[in-house]
Amino acid sequence: MAGGKNIWENVIIFVLLGVVICFLTPIIQGIFYKSQVSGAKTSAEELVDAAQIVYQDLSLTREVVLPFTMQFRQNKTYDLYEDTTKIAAKQLLEKGKRPTNGSIVIDKNGNVSAQNITYGDIICNMETNKEMICVRQKKIA
């Protein structure tokens, strides 16, 4: 067969492509994982900023009883609480990624923390005035 490839050359090409794909798949999955976690972390940090803005806005008109809590619900909305009393306030989260669970708390000393801010299978937590840490939740089979 002049100028053409025989069957073995095609088999070798397919095998080499398969090896390359098998090698690259975990690398590509790692890139996607890191980008999803990074996106969740950014969203959670923006929520902390939003909670602080809501608290500051309310503080301009009256004294806010601490702890002040922003509690997220399954339907991607949230409730605000002064101490344990639910309060009404303008909803700030008009667009962007919203969590399905978790809370942000401003304690009696004005320190901010976040617990179990959940985006799909990624959970973010922030100890009092520290860095936000987000990890993928392991699925139980």
C-alpha contacts under 8 A as a table, 3 or more apart, distances in Angstrom:
res1	aa1	res2	aa2	distance
1	M	4	G	5.88
1	M	5	K	7.75
1	M	6	N	7.76
5	K	9	E	6.07
5	K	10	N	6.98
6	N	9	E	5.61
6	N	10	N	6.78
7	I	10	N	5.23
7	I	11	V	6.27
8	W	11	V	4.96
8	W	12	I	6.14
9	E	12	I	5.18
9	E	13	I	6.30
10	N	13	I	5.11
10	N	14	F	6.26
11	V	14	F	5.17
11	V	15	V	6.12
12	I	15	V	5.10
12	I	16	L	6.11
13	I	16	L	5.18
13	I	17	L	6.15
14	F	17	L	5.06
14	F	18	G	6.11
15	V	18	G	5.03
15	V	19	V	6.27
16	L	19	V	5.12
16	L	20	V	6.25
17	L	20	V	5.12
17	L	21	I	6.12
18	G	21	I	5.13
18	G	22	C	6.10
19	V	22	C	5.11
19	V	23	F	6.16
20	V	23	F	5.08
20	V	24	L	6.14
21	I	24	L	5.14
21	I	25	T	5.98
22	C	25	T	5.50
22	C	26	P	7.69
23	F	26	P	6.82
23	F	27	I	7.56
24	L	27	I	5.22
24	L	28	I	6.18
25	T	28	I	5.22
25	T	29	Q	6.13
26	P	29	Q	4.97
26	P	30	G	6.05
27	I	30	G	5.10
27	I	31	I	6.39
28	I	31	I	5.09
28	I	32	F	6.38
29	Q	32	F	5.12
29	Q	33	Y	6.10
30	G	33	Y	5.02
30	G	34	K	6.12
31	I	34	K	5.24
31	I	35	S	6.22
32	F	35	S	5.15
32	F	36	Q	6.18
33	Y	36	Q	5.22
33	Y	37	V	6.22
34	K	37	V	5.20
34	K	38	S	5.97
35	S	38	S	5.00
35	S	39	G	6.05
36	Q	39	G	5.10
36	Q	40	A	6.23
37	V	40	A	5.11
37	V	41	K	6.12
37	V	122	I	6.77
37	V	134	C	6.21
37	V	135	V	6.60
37	V	136	R	7.27
38	S	41	K	5.06
38	S	42	T	6.22
38	S	134	C	7.93
39	G	42	T	5.17
39	G	43	S	6.20
40	A	43	S	5.08
40	A	44	A	6.06
40	A	119	Y	6.54
40	A	122	I	7.06
40	A	124	C	7.46
40	A	134	C	7.14
41	K	44	A	5.12
41	K	45	E	6.13
41	K	124	C	6.69
41	K	132	M	6.57
41	K	133	I	6.99
41	K	134	C	5.92
42	T	45	E	5.15
42	T	46	E	6.22
43	S	46	E	5.07
43	S	47	L	6.29
43	S	96	G	7.93
43	S	97	K	6.53
43	S	98	R	7.78
44	A	47	L	4.99
44	A	48	V	6.42
44	A	117	I	6.77
44	A	124	C	6.93
44	A	132	M	7.64
45	E	48	V	5.11
45	E	49	D	6.45
45	E	132	M	6.88
46	E	49	D	5.00
46	E	50	A	6.16
47	L	50	A	4.84
47	L	51	A	6.11
48	V	51	A	5.14
48	V	52	Q	6.31
48	V	104	I	6.56
48	V	112	V	7.74
48	V	114	A	7.48
49	D	52	Q	5.13
49	D	53	I	6.24
50	A	53	I	5.01
50	A	54	V	6.19
50	A	92	L	7.15
51	A	54	V	5.14
51	A	55	Y	6.17
51	A	70	M	6.55
51	A	104	I	7.08
52	Q	55	Y	5.04
52	Q	56	Q	6.09
52	Q	106	I	7.88
53	I	56	Q	5.03
53	I	57	D	6.03
54	V	57	D	5.12
54	V	58	L	6.19
54	V	89	A	7.96
54	V	92	L	7.89
55	Y	58	L	5.24
55	Y	59	S	6.09
55	Y	64	V	7.57
55	Y	68	F	7.34
56	Q	59	S	4.92
56	Q	60	L	6.40
57	D	60	L	5.36
57	D	61	T	7.28
58	L	61	T	5.65
58	L	62	R	6.35
58	L	63	E	7.68
58	L	64	V	6.77
59	S	62	R	5.20
59	S	63	E	5.49
59	S	64	V	5.74
60	L	63	E	7.85
64	V	68	F	7.68
64	V	82	E	6.76
65	V	68	F	6.85
65	V	82	E	5.22
65	V	83	D	6.03
66	L	82	E	5.81
66	L	83	D	5.39
66	L	106	I	7.00
66	L	107	D	5.96
66	L	108	K	5.01
67	P	81	Y	7.99
67	P	82	E	6.04
67	P	83	D	4.89
67	P	105	V	6.60
67	P	106	I	5.47
67	P	107	D	4.36
67	P	108	K	5.25
68	F	80	L	7.36
68	F	81	Y	5.68
68	F	82	E	4.76
68	F	83	D	6.04
68	F	105	V	5.71
68	F	106	I	5.07
68	F	107	D	6.56
69	T	80	L	5.64
69	T	81	Y	5.03
69	T	82	E	6.61
69	T	83	D	7.60
69	T	103	S	6.71
69	T	104	I	5.64
69	T	105	V	4.48
69	T	106	I	6.40
70	M	78	Y	6.45
70	M	79	D	5.80
70	M	80	L	4.72
70	M	81	Y	6.60
70	M	103	S	5.45
70	M	104	I	5.16
70	M	105	V	6.54
71	Q	78	Y	5.33
71	Q	79	D	5.22
71	Q	80	L	6.33
71	Q	81	Y	7.88
71	Q	101	N	7.60
71	Q	102	G	6.12
71	Q	103	S	4.38
71	Q	104	I	6.65
72	F	76	K	6.60
72	F	77	T	5.93
72	F	78	Y	4.30
72	F	79	D	6.60
72	F	99	P	6.67
72	F	100	T	6.20
72	F	101	N	4.93
72	F	102	G	5.36
72	F	103	S	5.89
72	F	117	I	7.98
73	R	76	K	5.52
73	R	77	T	5.61
73	R	78	Y	5.78
73	R	79	D	7.98
73	R	99	P	7.73
73	R	100	T	5.40
73	R	101	N	5.23
73	R	102	G	7.54
74	Q	77	T	7.38
74	Q	99	P	7.90
74	Q	100	T	4.46
74	Q	101	N	6.09
75	N	100	T	6.58
76	K	98	R	5.66
76	K	99	P	5.83
76	K	100	T	5.12
76	K	101	N	7.85
77	T	98	R	7.75
77	T	100	T	7.94
79	D	86	K	7.03
79	D	87	I	7.59
79	D	88	A	7.88
80	L	86	K	5.77
80	L	87	I	5.59
80	L	88	A	6.90
80	L	89	A	7.32
81	Y	84	T	5.82
81	Y	85	T	5.23
81	Y	86	K	4.33
81	Y	87	I	5.57
82	E	85	T	5.22
82	E	86	K	6.47
82	E	87	I	6.87
91	Q	94	E	7.16
93	L	96	G	7.27
93	L	98	R	7.69
98	R	119	Y	7.27
99	P	102	G	7.43
99	P	117	I	6.15
99	P	118	T	5.16
99	P	119	Y	5.01
99	P	120	G	7.91
100	T	117	I	7.53
100	T	118	T	5.62
100	T	119	Y	6.30
100	T	120	G	7.58
101	N	116	N	6.66
101	N	117	I	5.63
101	N	118	T	5.16
101	N	119	Y	7.88
102	G	114	A	7.45
102	G	115	Q	5.52
102	G	116	N	4.50
102	G	117	I	4.23
102	G	118	T	6.28
103	S	114	A	5.76
103	S	115	Q	5.43
103	S	116	N	6.83
103	S	117	I	6.39
104	I	112	V	7.14
104	I	113	S	5.80
104	I	114	A	4.37
104	I	115	Q	6.48
105	V	111	N	7.98
105	V	112	V	5.64
105	V	113	S	5.40
105	V	114	A	6.31
106	I	109	N	7.79
106	I	110	G	5.47
106	I	111	N	5.39
106	I	112	V	4.53
106	I	113	S	6.70
107	D	110	G	5.26
107	D	111	N	5.41
107	D	112	V	6.53
108	K	111	N	7.43
111	N	128	T	5.94
111	N	129	N	6.12
112	V	127	E	7.91
112	V	128	T	5.33
112	V	129	N	5.57
113	S	125	N	7.71
113	S	126	M	5.28
113	S	127	E	5.20
113	S	128	T	4.50
113	S	129	N	6.35
113	S	130	K	7.93
114	A	117	I	6.86
114	A	124	C	7.60
114	A	125	N	5.22
114	A	126	M	4.77
114	A	127	E	6.68
114	A	128	T	7.80
115	Q	124	C	6.99
115	Q	125	N	4.84
115	Q	126	M	6.55
116	N	123	I	5.53
116	N	124	C	5.54
116	N	125	N	5.53
117	I	123	I	5.50
117	I	124	C	4.93
117	I	125	N	6.45
118	T	121	D	7.00
118	T	122	I	5.76
118	T	123	I	4.52
118	T	124	C	6.39
119	Y	122	I	5.20
119	Y	123	I	6.41
121	D	136	R	5.63
121	D	137	Q	5.21
121	D	138	K	7.71
122	I	134	C	6.57
122	I	135	V	5.51
122	I	136	R	4.27
122	I	137	Q	5.63
123	I	134	C	5.48
123	I	135	V	5.61
123	I	136	R	6.32
123	I	137	Q	6.56
124	C	132	M	6.60
124	C	133	I	5.46
124	C	134	C	4.04
124	C	135	V	6.56
125	N	132	M	5.77
125	N	133	I	5.43
125	N	134	C	6.42
126	M	129	N	7.36
126	M	130	K	6.06
126	M	131	E	5.95
126	M	132	M	4.47
126	M	133	I	6.14
127	E	130	K	5.41
127	E	131	E	7.30
127	E	132	M	7.57
